[in-house]
């Protein structure tokens, strides 16, 4: 479960990582009484559990004399499907350098993976793809209380003296809060010192009770609707809708989209044995995302009948183009149904995903 930015920052503060002066407000009036805490400029950040807030208009830098009216406008907005109910108002930092620092679970080594890059405030996936040497990484045993000094020197280089304390404190956060991701992006230098300008913590769903966190509190309306239909669903921030059957197949589809330079808008596992009605709801749900321009539907039919899937796609009656790969039980019947309505079939997952990415371009 993803914590709100202000919650993540409060945790970092409790572990000795400096954060900007700020206040969480739930109405414009609450900001009015706090204006004296800030300088001439204030950063207003919508507290919604999605990435890409800045591009979606969820982060504003405003003058102090216009902060209340701009906050009122932001409260009227939706950011990637989430209404803005809370805003984090912060001082604007005089930023010198920006860095990226995160700790996540490395599934292959089954250990915490620490990433560091000398360019913060950007998507680390883009940096890793375009400048692979710019991202340094180390794995650390979860049995250790801190990151060994030699590993920190490998990770941080000449910056180890200044940034090692922050890295070790973030490592403690990661372990003690049962996180699957603890990220500071950007970690910034200022004349006043080092600050976590933004923070993200995602807690393992299995540890919510231990961390005393309620289940499902950060769900969007679409995620709640998906849960009602029994789908495994997560909102992402791309423009290519994704529907698969089986978590592994769906994740592989999303990975392939990223490999070809696209961005998935969601994760939706329709489950095994999905019938016509279930597929219809899945397609309509994904098509309802305003960002979705094309949908990849990747079905490997074992107990799922491909002709039922095809009928569900046709019943959905959506406007977006659907790139379909059907393989398995009643595959020929399903393909014939869709081909008769003008759909193009693809033989492999690679062909399907590449066609979707090219359609976006």
N, C-alpha and C positions, 0 to 999 in steps of 0.2 A: 504494500500500500504506500502510495506516495504522500508524503507530508507536505503541507503548505510551506512556502518559502520561509515565512516568518517563524513557523514551528521548527524548521530545520536550523535556522539561524540561532534561535534560542538555545537549541541543543549545542551548537558549536560554541556559543558564548559560555555555556556552562562548562565546557572543556578547555576554556582559555583561548579560543580563537576569536580575535577581534571582529566585530561586525559594525556597520554604520549605525549612527543614531537614527532611530526610527520609531514608528508607532503604527499599530494596526487600527484602522478605522472601519466602521460599518455604516457610517452616514457622513455626509459632508460636514455636518455640524460638529462632529467629533474632531475633525481636522482643525476647525477654527480655534479651538482652545489650545492646540498644540503648535500653532504656527511659530511661536517664540522659540521652539526647540531647534528651528532650522535656519539656514542662511538664506541668501537671496534666491537660490534655486532649490527645488524639491523634486525628487523622483517619486512618481506614483506608479505602483506596480499592482496590477490585478492579481489577486490570489486565487488562481484557478489551477487545477492539477493537470496541466498539459504543457508541452514545450512550445517553442516558437511564439511566445507571448508578444515579443517585441514586433515581429513582422505582422502580427494580427492586431496591432494597435493597443496592446494591453500594458505597455510600459511608456510612460510619458515623463519628459523632463519639462517642468513648468516654472514660471516665476512665482515667487511667494504671493504676490498680489492677485494672481489668477488661479491659485491652487484650489480654492474651494469650488469655483465654478467648473474647473476642469475635472475635479474629483466627482462632482455631480454628474457630469457627462459620462465619465467612465462607469459609474454605477448603473447607468442605463444600457450598457452594452452587454453583448455576449461575446466571449472569446472562445472560439473553436467549440461552440456548443454549450459552454458553461456560462451561466449568468454571473456577473460580478457582484458578489455579496460582501467581500472584504477587500480592502486595499491596504497595502503596506506603503506608508509614506516615509521616505528616508532622505537624509542629507545627501546632497550631490558631492561625491568625493572628487578631490583633485588627483586624478589617476596619473601615475607615471608609467609603470609597466603592468601588463596583464599576463597572467599565467593560467594554465588549466591543471587541476589536480583532482584525481578521483581514485576511489577504491571500489572495485566490483568483484563479483564472484567469477573466477575463471573456471568454467565447467571442465575443461580438459585436464587441468592440473588439480582441480578441487581445492584451490587455495585462493586467498585474496590476491587480486591483481591490482597493482598500483600503477596509474598512468600519470605522466607529467608532460606538458608541452609548454614551450615558451610563447605560445600565442593563445590567449584566453579570450572569452567572450564570443567564440565561434563554435560551430558544430565540430566536435572532435572527429566524427566520421569523415568529414570533408578534409580535415587536416591529414588524417591517417591515409586517405586515398591519394591526395595530391602531393603531400610532403611526408612520406612514410618515415623518413629519418628524423622528423621534427618531434615525433612522439616516442618518449622513452618509457619502458615498462619493466617492472620487476614483479615476481611473485614472492609472497611472504607466508610462512607457516602461520596458521591461525592459533597455534599453540604458544607463539611468542607474544610477550606483552608490548613490544614495540618493534619498529623496523630497525634491523641492525645498521650501525653506522656505515659499514662498507657498502651496503645496499643503497643507503641514502645518497652516498657519494656517486654511485653509478647512476642513480635516478636524476639527481639534481645538479650534478657537476659543481661549477663554481658558486652556485646558489645554495649549496647545502647548509652553510652556516646560518643564513637568514631564514630558509624555508623548512629546514629539517624539523624544528619544533611543531610547525603547523602540520606537516605530514604525519608525524607521530600522534598528534592529538586527533587528527582525522581517522587514523588507524584505530585508535581506542573507540571513537564514536562508532565506526563500522562494526567492531566486534561486540561492544556492549549494548548496542541498540538493535542487534540482530538484523543488520542492513544487508540488502543485496546490492545496493549502490549508495555511496556517500560521495558527493561531488561538490567541488567549489569551482565555479566557472562564471566570472573570472575571480582568481585570487590576485589582488592588486597591491601595488606599492603606492604610497602617498607620502607627502611631507610629514604626516602624523604617524606613519608606520604601515604595517601590512594589514589588509582587511579582506574578509570574505564578502565580496560585492554581491554575489548571488550564491545560493546553496540549494542542493537537492538531496534529499534522503528518501530512499525507498526501503520500507521495512518488509521483511519476509512475511507473507500472509500466515504462515504457520506459527509465527511468533507474536501475533497481535495480542493474544490473551496475556502473555508474559510481559509485553510492553504496555499493557493496559490501554490498548487502542481498539475502538469499536470497528467491526467489520463493515465494509461497504459504504463508509461515509463519504468517500471521494468519488463515487460513481456519477457519471453523467446520466441524463435521462435515457440516452441511447443504450448505455451499458445496463441500466436497470431493465429496459425493455428486452434486451438480449438475454438477460438472466431469466426473465419471465418465460421466454421461449426455450430456455435450456441451452443457449449457445455459450460457448467460451468466446468472449469478446473483449477487445481493448481498443480504445480510441488512440490513434497515432496522429501525425501531423502532415501527412503527404497528400497526394491527389490520385493515387491508384488504389481502388478498393480491392480487398483480398478476401476470398472465400475458399476454404479448403475443407477436407474432411480428415480429421486427425491433426493433433497439435504439431507433430513433427513435419508433416507435409505443408501445413500452413506456414510454419516458421521458415521452412526451406524456401517457400515461395517469396516471402518477405525478404529473405537474405538475397535471393536471386534478383529481385527488383533493385535492391541497393547496389548489387554488383554491376548491374547494367546502367546505373546512374539515375534510377528513379527513386521515388519515396512512397512508401505504403501509407494509406490513410487509416488503416485499421488492421486488426487481427480478428478473424471470425472463423472459428472451427464449428462447422455445422453438425459434426458428430457422425458416428457410423449409423447406417441404416436410415438416413434422412429421406423422408418421403416428399411428395409433391408440395404439400402445404408448408412443410418446414423449410424447404428450399425457397419457396416464394417469399416467406417472411424474412429469410436471411438476405435475399437479393434486395428486397424493398428497404430493409434496415440500412444496408450499406449505401444504397442509392440515395437515401435520405440525407447523407452527409453532404453539405453544400460544397465541400472541397473536392468531392469525387468527380473526376472527369471520365474515367474508364474503370471497369471492374474486371479483375482476373478471377475466374472461377476454375479451380484446379481440383478435380475429383478423380480419385482412384477407387473404383467401385469394387469392393469385396462383398460386404453385405448391403452396400448401397447400390440401388438399381439406377443405371444411367438414364433410362427412359423416364423414370420418375423425376430425376434431376432436371432433365430437359423440359418436362411439362411445368415444373416449378418456375424455371426461368421465364418461360412464355407467359405464365399466369401473372408474373410480377408486373409486367407492363411498364417498364421503366424507360427513361429517355437515354440514359448513358449506354455507350457501346460495351458489350460484354465479350471478353476474350475467353473462349471456353476450351478446356482440355478435359475430355472424358475418356476414361479407360477402365475396362472391367465388365461387370455384368450388364448385359443388354446394351453394350456400347454402340453397336450398329444402329439399333432402334433409336437411341437418344440422339445420335449424330444426324440421322435422317429427319427427325422431328425439327431440330434446330436449323439444319441446312434448308429445309423447306420454307423457313421464315427469314432466310437471308443471313443467318449467322455463319461465321467462318470458324471452322474447326481447326485445331492445332494438334499435331501428333505428340509433341514433347512439351515439358514444362518450360524449357529454355525458349522454344519458339513462341509460346504463349506470352511469357513475360516480356520478351524482346518486342513483340508486336504491341504490347500495352505501353511500354516505355517510348517506343517510336511514335505511337499515336499521340502521346502527350507532347512530345517535341514538335 
